[in-house]
Amino acid sequence: MIQLPVIEEALVAEKKVLVRADLEWDGEDSQRERVTKEIVEYLKKNGADKIKLIGHKGKFELDLRADPREEANDESLAQELAEGWDVYVNEAFATSHERHCSIDTLPRWMKKQGKQVCVGLRFAKEIEVLGGVKPGVAVIGGAKGNKGEYAERLEKKGWVVLRGGLLPGAKLRPDGLDISDEEIKRLSDEVTKAETIVLAGPMGKYDEAPEGTREVFTAVANSRAYKIAGGGDTEAALEKFGLKEKFDWISVGGGAMLEFLATGTLPGIEAVIS
């Protein structure tokens, strides 16, 4: 198990704390919003002098995507962000598979300056839970990111991967909005045999063509397997179909969850432990 520097071990009293948070919230009272509020409350309770949230959302103090140096992982941006801050906290698990400045170079720079770097409460819990997951069945759909690549990596680690959405190999209806009837049945049958299931991404455009996503997600939810789901679209679909409570863990990140399961680490982890 990875030994992460965690917020509970950091000295935050009377310190200026810089928090890289997941600020891209889907609607009101999202899981990412709750996680962000929890870390802020923790820091206030433990006497932090000043707290600043940074992330990828314009209404907060800093919209990092507006600066090209963020995605370029530029050290000059790291120096600017770090100026005047004593502690760095990564509470952005969902984006910690991205080698961006605020995830990678910023904590490395602050650590080099003798400042404290650590991960937040939720980040540590994500790694604790996901670190104990053994290969089983991964149901991967959606259209975002490098999911096809994650699917191949997971297969090499012994996972059985069931593909939906826009993943290469997914069998869709002629209109391309959903998986076929045959695939709905096949995937639903496959998940009933699994001991562990990871769910990441809807099977199609579930707002327009909900059948595939609803049927497969329901089969996963009703299985006796240990069940984990991750990603904003996945969580939204589970909410829509009333299935969230049947899962053992809902990760705040889909891509980050898959990359961690496939590789055992993330850029955001390597930055705080190296």
C-alpha positions in Angstrom: 0.0 0.0 0.0 1.3 3.5 -0.9 2.3 5.5 2.1 0.9 9.0 1.4 1.6 12.1 3.3 -1.9 12.9 4.7 -3.5 16.1 5.9 -3.9 14.7 9.4 -0.1 14.5 9.8 0.4 18.1 8.5 0.9 21.1 10.8 -1.8 23.5 9.6 -2.4 25.7 12.7 -1.5 29.3 11.9 -0.4 28.3 8.4 -1.4 29.5 5.0 -2.8 26.5 3.1 -3.2 26.2 -0.6 -5.8 23.5 -1.6 -5.9 22.1 -5.1 -9.6 21.1 -5.2 -12.0 19.5 -7.6 -14.1 22.6 -8.4 -15.9 21.3 -11.4 -19.2 20.6 -9.8 -22.1 19.0 -11.6 -25.2 20.8 -10.2 -25.9 21.6 -6.5 -24.7 19.5 -3.6 -22.4 17.3 -5.8 -20.0 14.9 -4.2 -17.1 17.0 -5.3 -18.6 20.1 -3.6 -19.1 18.1 -0.4 -15.5 16.9 -0.5 -14.3 20.5 -1.0 -16.4 21.8 1.9 -15.1 19.0 4.2 -11.5 19.9 3.6 -12.1 23.6 4.2 -14.0 22.8 7.4 -11.2 20.5 8.5 -8.6 23.2 8.0 -10.6 25.9 9.8 -11.2 23.5 12.7 -7.5 22.9 12.9 -6.5 26.5 13.0 -5.4 27.3 9.5 -4.6 31.0 9.2 -5.7 31.3 5.5 -7.1 28.9 3.0 -7.1 29.3 -0.8 -8.8 27.0 -3.2 -7.4 26.6 -6.7 -8.8 24.6 -9.6 -10.5 24.6 -12.9 -13.6 26.8 -12.4 -13.9 30.4 -13.2 -16.0 31.6 -10.2 -13.3 30.7 -7.8 -10.1 32.6 -7.0 -8.1 31.2 -9.8 -9.3 29.6 -13.1 -6.2 27.6 -13.9 -7.4 26.6 -17.3 -7.2 30.2 -18.4 -3.4 30.0 -18.1 -1.7 27.8 -20.7 1.1 27.1 -18.2 -1.2 24.9 -16.2 -1.5 22.2 -18.9 2.1 22.8 -19.9 3.2 21.9 -16.3 5.3 25.1 -16.3 7.5 25.7 -13.3 7.0 29.5 -13.5 3.3 29.1 -12.7 4.2 26.8 -9.8 6.5 29.5 -8.4 3.7 32.1 -8.7 1.1 29.8 -7.1 3.3 28.8 -4.2 4.4 32.3 -3.3 3.3 33.1 0.3 1.8 29.7 1.1 3.1 27.2 3.7 1.1 24.0 3.0 -0.1 22.3 -0.2 -3.0 19.9 -0.1 -4.2 17.8 -3.1 -7.9 17.2 -2.6 -8.4 16.8 -6.4 -8.4 13.1 -6.9 -10.5 13.3 -10.0 -7.9 15.3 -11.9 -4.8 13.7 -10.4 -4.2 11.6 -13.5 -3.4 14.8 -15.4 0.2 15.9 -15.4 -0.8 19.6 -14.9 1.2 22.2 -13.0 -1.2 22.4 -10.0 -1.1 18.6 -9.7 2.5 17.9 -10.5 5.1 20.7 -10.5 3.4 22.9 -7.8 3.7 20.3 -5.0 7.2 19.3 -6.1 8.3 23.0 -6.1 6.8 23.6 -2.7 8.4 20.5 -1.2 11.8 21.7 -2.7 11.3 25.0 -0.8 10.9 23.1 2.5 7.1 23.5 2.6 4.6 20.8 3.6 2.8 18.9 0.9 0.1 16.3 1.5 -3.2 14.8 0.2 -6.6 15.6 1.6 -9.1 13.5 3.5 -11.0 12.2 0.5 -7.9 11.6 -1.6 -6.5 9.4 1.1 -9.7 7.5 1.4 -9.9 6.9 -2.4 -6.4 5.4 -2.4 -7.2 3.2 0.6 -10.4 1.8 -1.0 -9.1 1.5 -4.6 -5.7 0.1 -3.4 -7.6 -2.9 -2.0 -9.5 -3.8 -5.2 -8.6 -7.0 -7.0 -9.1 -7.6 -10.7 -12.6 -8.5 -11.7 -15.0 -7.1 -14.3 -14.7 -3.5 -15.5 -17.7 -2.0 -17.3 -16.4 1.0 -19.2 -18.4 3.4 -21.3 -18.8 7.1 -22.0 -16.9 9.3 -24.4 -14.4 11.1 -22.3 -10.6 10.8 -22.0 -8.4 7.8 -22.6 -10.9 5.1 -21.7 -9.9 2.8 -24.6 -6.3 2.9 -23.4 -7.4 2.3 -19.8 -9.5 -0.7 -20.9 -6.5 -2.3 -22.6 -4.2 -1.7 -19.6 -6.8 -3.3 -17.3 -7.1 -6.3 -19.5 -3.4 -6.8 -19.3 -3.7 -6.8 -15.5 -6.3 -9.6 -15.6 -9.6 -7.6 -15.7 -12.5 -8.6 -17.9 -13.5 -5.4 -19.7 -17.0 -4.9 -21.0 -17.2 -2.0 -23.4 -20.0 0.5 -24.1 -20.4 4.1 -25.1 -17.8 5.2 -27.7 -15.1 2.8 -26.7 -13.5 0.9 -29.6 -15.2 -2.5 -29.8 -18.5 -1.4 -28.3 -21.5 -2.8 -30.2 -24.0 0.0 -30.8 -27.4 0.3 -32.4 -27.5 1.8 -35.9 -28.2 5.3 -34.6 -25.2 5.1 -32.3 -27.0 6.3 -29.2 -27.0 3.1 -27.2 -25.6 -0.4 -27.1 -27.6 -3.1 -29.0 -30.2 -5.3 -27.4 -27.8 -8.3 -27.7 -25.1 -6.3 -25.9 -27.5 -5.3 -23.2 -28.2 -8.9 -22.5 -24.6 -10.1 -22.8 -23.2 -7.4 -20.5 -26.1 -7.9 -18.0 -25.4 -11.6 -17.9 -21.6 -11.2 -17.5 -21.8 -8.9 -14.5 -24.0 -11.4 -12.6 -21.0 -13.8 -12.5 -18.5 -11.2 -11.1 -17.0 -10.9 -7.6 -15.7 -7.4 -8.2 -17.2 -4.8 -10.6 -15.9 -1.4 -11.5 -18.3 0.8 -13.4 -17.0 3.9 -15.3 -19.2 5.6 -17.9 -22.7 5.1 -19.4 -23.4 2.7 -22.1 -24.8 5.3 -24.5 -26.5 8.7 -24.5 -28.7 7.8 -21.6 -30.7 11.1 -21.6 -31.9 10.3 -25.1 -31.6 6.4 -25.1 -31.6 5.2 -21.5 -32.3 1.5 -22.0 -28.7 0.2 -22.2 -27.3 2.3 -19.4 -30.4 1.6 -17.2 -30.4 -2.2 -17.8 -26.6 -2.7 -17.4 -26.3 -0.4 -14.4 -29.2 -2.1 -12.8 -27.7 -5.5 -13.4 -24.4 -4.3 -11.8 -26.3 -2.8 -8.8 -28.3 -5.9 -8.2 -25.3 -8.3 -8.4 -23.7 -9.7 -5.3 -20.3 -8.4 -6.3 -18.2 -5.8 -4.5 -19.2 -2.7 -6.6 -17.4 0.5 -7.3 -18.4 3.3 -9.7 -16.6 6.5 -10.7 -17.0 9.6 -12.7 -19.5 12.4 -12.9 -21.6 11.0 -15.8 -21.7 7.6 -14.0 -22.8 9.1 -10.8 -25.4 11.2 -12.5 -26.8 8.1 -14.3 -26.9 6.1 -11.1 -28.7 9.0 -9.4 -31.2 9.2 -12.3 -32.0 5.4 -12.0 -32.1 5.3 -8.2 -29.1 2.9 -7.9 -26.4 4.9 -6.0 -27.2 3.4 -2.6 -26.4 -0.2 -3.9 -22.8 0.6 -4.6 -20.0 0.0 -2.0 -18.0 3.0 -3.2 -18.6 6.0 -5.5 -15.3 7.5 -6.6 -15.1 11.2 -7.4 -13.1 10.5 -10.5 -13.6 8.1 -13.4 -10.4 8.6 -15.4 -8.3 8.9 -12.2 -9.9 5.7 -10.8 -9.2 3.7 -13.9 -5.6 4.9 -14.2 -5.0 4.1 -10.6 -6.4 0.6 -11.0 -4.4 0.1 -14.2 -1.1 1.4 -13.0 -1.1 1.6 -9.2 -0.3 5.3 -9.1 -1.1 8.7 -10.5 0.9 11.9 -11.3 -0.7 13.5 -8.3 0.5 10.7 -6.0 4.1 10.7 -7.4 4.3 14.5 -6.9 3.7 14.3 -3.2 5.7 11.2 -2.4 8.8 11.8 -4.5 
